[in-house]
Amino acid sequence: MPKKERNGSVLFKSNDAGQLTVVLFDDRGCKINETTLASDEIALSELLRLICIKGLMFFGEGLSATDEVLDQLSKAWLTIRPKMVVFSGDLSKTSQDSLRAFLVKVEPSIKRLHFEGVENTPDSLLSDDLIYAAGRLDGLIVVPWTLRNINIGDETLMSMVDTDHTSSYFFVTECLGITPGGIRAFVEKWMKKWMKTGKPKAGAKSTFYELRSDWDLFELTLCECANVTQATVEAACGAIFKKEWITEVDRRDGEMNSRMYFAVQCRSSNRRLEIHFDAESSRLHYVDEPRPNVALNDLINDVWDSEMDYEDDDAGEDDDDGDFYDDEDDMNYPEIYML
């Protein structure tokens, strides 16, 4: 019997009684089916055996990603091909072996892997070896609610340098394995991949980009990582980057605040790399829990906010001086304030 493809989302959530609820949505947010399975007899693989799951898999509240759940989802005869997987629940009953087996299962299709506000993460559950099992990713978020020993470091960061996606990101908090030397190695490899000497080829844009969203952007966000601060990154990579500022209104008190970050860009390949040090810069990449009447695209906050775009004072004029991005011998340039 042919399997039915589901390109929307599937939500797993658990209640206090240990019952697992599985909810299927189509890509428009219409609820297709909701089933609650008893904790002592989870027949999850049987429930999904005639479905080819694509789109989003979201492990939400409670113990929604236990070993028992992940082991059933990893069965060879079950077809799951999600492009995005989000863990946002309690991981206290999740082992590295079961999680790794699940990531190997979805590796052919997964492009974005998120650990958003996960709770009770066991020591050393999240590591370079574990993330490696998911293959090459375009987006990675590791932001646990309760912080433990997160062994994610330079190796995971370097594995993402070859992504070709137009919007890519790496957002981690309190990862001791990320180092200034690793950041510099990543930047140098990124520049070697995308940097081209000389002017843009015929047909390429030669004027200054008015909007931040015009670029194929890689956002690297390092929040409260002990070995990586603005000062240490500037010391390791200061000759490569320039400083930029985003000025925005604080929604709590209405005050104008400015956030500094580092950036380098390559006009001829339309690529831009940014390094941020605060959580707010990556909020747009968060994914909301699937719910009725909310389309899949609206769950993914990966859209450009007009407040994040900017205009340069010389917008619309040829900017020959600014083309240093494509000339590795001219890396010193004025700071640009982003308003």
C-alpha positions in Angstrom: 0.0 0.0 0.0 1.5 3.4 -1.0 2.3 5.8 1.9 0.5 9.1 2.2 2.9 12.1 2.1 2.5 14.7 4.8 4.4 17.9 4.0 3.0 19.8 7.0 4.0 19.2 10.5 3.7 16.5 13.2 3.6 17.5 16.9 4.6 15.2 19.8 3.7 16.2 23.3 3.3 14.4 26.6 1.1 15.1 29.7 1.8 14.5 33.4 0.2 11.0 33.2 2.9 10.0 30.6 0.5 9.8 27.7 1.9 10.8 24.3 -0.2 12.8 22.0 0.6 12.9 18.2 -1.0 15.6 16.1 -0.7 15.8 12.3 -1.2 19.1 10.5 -1.1 19.9 6.8 1.0 22.7 5.5 -1.9 25.2 5.8 -2.3 24.4 9.5 -5.4 22.2 9.2 -5.5 19.5 11.8 -5.6 16.1 10.1 -5.5 13.8 13.0 -4.9 13.7 16.8 -4.2 10.5 18.7 -3.3 10.0 22.4 -1.3 6.8 23.1 -1.1 5.1 26.5 2.3 5.2 28.2 2.4 1.5 28.7 1.7 0.6 25.1 3.0 3.2 22.7 2.3 1.9 19.2 3.7 5.0 17.6 5.4 3.2 14.7 2.2 1.5 13.8 0.3 4.8 13.9 2.8 6.3 11.4 3.7 3.3 9.3 1.5 4.3 6.3 2.6 8.0 6.3 5.7 9.6 4.8 6.4 12.5 7.1 8.0 15.6 5.6 8.2 19.2 6.6 8.5 19.8 10.4 8.8 17.3 13.3 8.2 19.1 16.7 8.9 17.5 20.0 7.0 19.7 22.4 6.0 19.8 26.1 6.8 17.1 28.5 8.6 13.8 27.9 7.9 13.9 24.2 11.3 12.6 23.0 12.0 9.7 25.3 14.1 6.7 24.2 10.9 4.8 23.7 9.5 7.4 21.3 12.8 7.9 19.4 13.5 4.2 19.1 10.1 3.6 17.4 10.6 6.6 15.1 14.0 5.1 14.1 12.6 1.8 12.9 13.9 0.9 9.4 10.5 0.5 7.8 9.1 3.8 9.0 9.5 6.7 6.4 10.3 10.0 7.9 12.0 12.7 5.8 11.6 16.0 7.8 13.5 19.1 6.6 13.3 20.5 10.2 13.4 18.9 13.6 12.7 20.9 16.8 13.2 19.6 20.4 11.5 21.8 22.9 10.5 19.6 25.8 12.0 17.6 28.7 15.1 15.5 27.7 15.7 13.8 31.0 14.6 10.4 29.6 16.5 10.8 26.3 19.8 9.0 25.8 22.6 9.9 23.4 22.3 6.5 21.7 18.6 6.9 20.9 18.9 10.5 19.8 21.9 9.7 17.6 20.0 6.8 15.9 17.1 9.1 15.3 19.3 11.8 13.7 20.9 9.1 11.5 17.4 8.1 10.4 16.5 11.7 9.3 20.0 12.6 8.0 19.1 12.3 4.3 16.5 15.1 4.6 17.1 17.2 7.7 18.5 20.8 7.1 17.6 22.5 10.3 18.0 21.1 13.8 16.8 23.0 16.9 17.0 22.5 20.6 14.9 25.4 21.7 14.4 25.8 25.5 14.8 22.1 26.2 14.7 21.2 29.9 16.6 18.7 32.1 19.2 18.0 29.4 21.4 15.1 30.7 25.1 15.9 31.0 27.0 15.5 27.7 23.8 14.6 25.8 24.6 17.3 23.2 28.0 17.0 21.6 29.9 17.4 18.4 29.6 13.6 17.7 25.8 13.8 18.1 25.3 16.8 15.8 27.6 15.1 13.3 25.0 12.3 12.9 22.6 14.8 11.4 24.9 15.4 8.4 25.4 18.8 6.8 22.9 21.4 8.3 21.9 24.8 7.1 20.7 25.8 10.6 21.5 24.8 14.1 20.1 26.2 17.4 21.2 24.9 20.8 19.6 27.0 23.5 18.6 24.8 26.5 16.4 26.3 29.2 18.3 24.5 31.9 22.0 24.6 31.1 24.2 21.5 31.5 27.5 20.3 30.1 27.1 21.0 26.4 30.1 19.5 24.5 29.5 21.4 21.2 32.6 23.1 19.9 34.7 24.2 17.0 34.2 20.9 15.1 30.4 21.4 14.8 30.9 25.0 13.7 33.4 24.0 11.0 31.1 21.4 9.7 28.6 24.2 8.7 31.0 26.3 6.7 30.2 24.5 3.4 26.5 25.2 3.5 25.2 26.8 0.3 21.8 27.8 1.6 20.9 31.5 1.1 20.0 31.8 4.8 22.1 29.9 7.3 22.6 30.2 11.0 24.5 28.7 14.0 23.2 29.8 17.4 24.5 28.3 20.7 24.6 29.3 24.3 27.2 28.5 27.0 29.2 26.1 24.8 32.6 25.9 26.3 34.1 24.2 23.2 33.8 27.2 20.9 37.1 29.1 20.9 38.4 32.3 19.3 40.8 30.2 17.2 37.9 28.1 16.0 36.0 31.3 15.0 39.0 32.5 13.0 39.4 29.2 11.3 35.8 29.2 10.4 35.9 32.8 9.0 39.1 32.1 7.0 37.5 29.0 5.4 34.3 30.9 4.7 36.3 33.6 3.0 38.3 31.1 1.0 35.0 29.6 -0.2 33.2 32.8 -1.1 35.8 35.6 -1.5 36.7 36.5 -5.0 39.3 39.1 -5.9 38.4 41.9 -8.2 35.1 43.5 -9.1 31.8 41.7 -9.5 31.2 40.1 -12.9 29.1 41.7 -15.6 25.5 41.6 -14.5 26.2 41.4 -10.8 25.0 44.3 -8.6 27.7 46.9 -8.2 25.8 49.5 -6.1 25.7 49.4 -2.3 22.9 47.1 -1.0 20.2 49.1 0.7 18.7 46.2 2.6 20.4 43.6 4.9 18.0 41.1 3.4 19.6 41.4 -0.1 22.5 39.3 1.1 22.8 35.5 1.3 23.5 35.6 5.0 25.2 33.3 7.5 24.5 34.4 11.1 26.8 33.1 13.8 25.4 33.8 17.3 27.5 33.0 20.4 25.6 33.8 23.6 27.4 33.6 27.0 30.1 31.2 25.7 32.8 31.5 28.3 35.7 31.3 25.8 34.2 33.6 23.2 33.5 37.3 23.8 33.5 40.4 21.7 37.0 41.1 22.9 38.4 37.7 22.3 36.9 37.4 18.8 38.1 40.9 18.0 41.6 40.0 19.1 41.6 36.9 16.9 39.8 38.3 13.9 39.9 42.1 14.2 41.8 42.5 10.9 39.1 40.6 9.0 35.9 42.1 10.3 34.3 45.5 10.6 32.0 46.5 13.5 28.4 47.3 12.8 25.5 48.4 14.9 21.8 47.7 14.9 19.8 50.4 16.5 16.3 49.3 17.7 13.6 50.2 20.2 13.4 48.2 23.4 9.8 46.9 23.6 9.9 47.0 27.4 10.8 50.6 28.0 10.7 52.2 24.6 14.3 53.3 24.8 16.6 53.2 21.8 19.4 50.6 22.1 22.3 49.7 19.9 23.8 46.2 19.5 27.3 45.8 18.1 28.4 42.8 16.0 31.0 41.9 13.5 30.5 41.5 9.7 32.3 40.7 6.5 30.8 40.4 3.1 31.6 39.4 -0.5 29.9 41.4 -3.2 30.8 39.2 -6.1 29.2 36.1 -4.6 26.5 38.1 -2.7 27.5 36.4 0.6 27.6 38.0 4.1 28.8 36.6 7.4 27.8 38.1 10.8 28.9 37.3 14.3 26.5 38.3 17.1 26.8 37.9 20.9 23.2 38.3 22.1 20.2 36.0 21.9 17.9 38.6 20.3 19.7 38.6 17.0 18.6 35.0 16.3 15.0 35.1 17.5 13.7 35.2 14.0 15.0 31.6 13.5 12.9 30.2 16.3 10.1 27.8 15.3 6.7 27.9 17.1 4.9 24.8 18.2 2.4 23.7 15.5 -1.2 24.6 16.3 -4.5 24.7 14.4 -5.1 27.2 11.6 -1.5 28.4 11.5 0.3 27.5 8.3 3.7 25.8 8.4 5.5 28.9 7.0 4.0 31.0 9.7 5.4 28.8 12.4 8.9 29.4 11.2 9.9 32.9 12.1 12.7 32.9 9.6 11.5 36.1 7.8 13.1 39.5 7.6 11.8 42.1 9.9 11.7 45.6 8.5 13.5 46.8 11.7 16.4 44.6 10.8 16.8 46.1 7.3 18.8 49.3 6.9 19.7 52.0 4.5 23.1 53.4 4.0 23.7 57.1 3.7 25.0 56.6 0.1 22.2 54.2 -0.9 21.7 54.2 -4.7 25.2 55.5 -5.5 28.1 53.4 -6.8 30.3 52.4 -4.0 33.7 51.7 -5.5 35.5 52.2 -2.1 33.2 49.7 -0.4 34.2 46.8 -2.7 37.0 45.9 -0.4 35.0 42.9 0.5 36.2 41.3 -2.7 39.8 42.4 -2.3 41.7 40.5 0.4 44.4 43.2 0.4 42.0 45.9 1.5 40.4 44.9 4.8 40.4 48.2 6.7 37.3 50.1 6.2 35.1 52.6 8.0 32.4 51.5 10.5 28.8 51.7 9.3 26.1 52.5 11.7 22.9 50.6 10.9 19.7 52.5 11.7 
